[in-house]
């Protein structure tokens, strides 16, 4: 699996459709996740990456539950996904989640997630 495919697999593993920031269709239906796709050599260390969870709701409860689910899946030590040439290691940043104004309208809720991704060669 390529590095790009590993990122798509990770962000899609939470029961929501996930899109790279540069590939969100105009007809995308909430809830979904958008993420920064990064490409890096295997010796660049931690790369700060953000993703956003998008919900259409008057309440923040569901979006906060989804953020907690993602946080729990990553865990304290992070999680790894095998790639063609090694592993992608995903770790939470100190400020993992923040409510934001997604700009999508009155009932659009957006939560910004911050992780580090490190690619480790075999």
N, C-alpha and C positions, 0 to 999 in steps of 0.2 A: 504494500500500500504506500502511495506517495505521501509526502508531508501534507499536501493540500487535501488529499482524501482522508488522512488521519484527523485533520481539523474538522472536516465536514462530519465525519463519524462521531467525534466527540460532541460537537454542538447539537447534533441530531439525536443524541442518545437520551434526551430528557422528555420525550413524548411530544415535542413540538417540531414543526418544520423549521429548519435552519437555513439561512441564506448568507453567503458572503456579502459584505456591505456593498460590493460593486455589482451584485447580481440579484437584487431584490426585485421581483416582478411587480409591475404596477397594480396587478390585481391580487397581491398577497393578502390573505385573510388572517387577522389576529385570532388567536395568539401565535406568535412566532418569535424566533431568535435571529438577530443579525450579528455578525462577527467580523472582525478584521482578520483576513487571511494573511499569514506571514510566510515568507520564504526566507530561509536563512541557511548558512553553512552550519556544520555540526560543531563549530567551535566558538560560536557567538555568545554562549551563556544564556542567561535569562532575557527573554524578549518580552517587554510589557505589551499586553494585548487586551483590548476591551471588546465586550459584546453587550448587546442590549436585548432585553426581554420586552416584548410588546404585547399588551393585552388591551382589549376594549372592555372596560369595566368602570363602574362608578367607585369601586372599592379597590384598595391596594392588597387585600388579603390574599387573593389567588396568586398575584405576581410575587409577593413576598414568600409564599409557600414554595413556589417554583425556584426562587433564588436559594432558599434553604436546602431544597433537594439537590441542587447543583453543588452547593457548598459541601453538603454531606458526602456527595459522591467523590468530590476531589479529596476531601479529608485533610488532616493536618500535614501529612507527608507528601501530598500530591498523588497523582495517578499517572500511569504511563500507558501509551498505546504503541504497539509495534509498528514500525514502518519498514520499507524495503531495505533501508540501510542502517537501521538502529531503532531508536525509540523517540517518541515525543512525550516529554514530561510536562504535565500541566500542574501548576501550583497556584494557590490563591495569593493575591497581593494583600498587604495589610488592610487597606480599605477595599474590601471585596465587592460590596454592593452600595449603590447610591440611587435614590429616587431622582429622576430628572424630568424635565418638561420635554417630552418627546416631540412636541410641536404637531402632533397628529390630530388635535381636536380635544374637545372638552372631556370626552370619555376615554381618551387614549391614555393609557398608563405605560410608562417606560422606566425600566430599572437598568442602570448601567452596571455591568460586572467587570471586574478587573482581575486578570490572571497573568501569570508569567508562563510562557512556553519556552522550553529548552529542548533542542534537538540533540540527542546523544548518539554518537556513532558507535557501532559494535566494537 
